[in-house]
């Protein structure tokens, strides 16, 4: 897997994982009680400890990555945000200049 795997959508990542073999190794030290709990949970899940830990760590990683792709706003912040979206100010000189430069730039429409 490439070092940019975190940029893939979950569906793309599942497809990538299906093509890969287990070639990478991860190791960590844990406290004895943590190890016992993990081993017990893995047995309850009907899997080995390695599979249980890697699946749980992967799910936690995906949850964390996905949480950074969303922005959550509530209350007054949400009201201010949507109010700003609703405003349609007239373009100023800087905006007109920026759009003129954009219109002149080569853009690959196929992308």
Phi, psi and omega in degrees: 000146181285165179287355179256023181303329181293347178274347182286152172289160178304321180295317179296321181294320177300317178297319179296316181297325180295331181274342187272155171255163179281099182240347183260152183237140175228140178222148176208155176262138178228162177286151182305319181292327176294316180299316180298318180295318180295316179298319179294315179297321178296318178297318178298327180278352179075031180223170178277165184299318181299312179296318181298313182293315182294322178294316180294318179294319179296316179297319177297321178296315180296320177299317180294316179298314181297324181294335179278348180272355181241149173241130181245128176229146181230163170055232184298324179297317179296318180298316178296319180298310182290330175295319178295323177294326182286335179290143180231075183292154176292142179294139176267182183299319181296319179293318178298320179295317179298316181291326177295319178295322178296316180298331181274346185281145177287125181236133177273102182292343181282344184285000000 
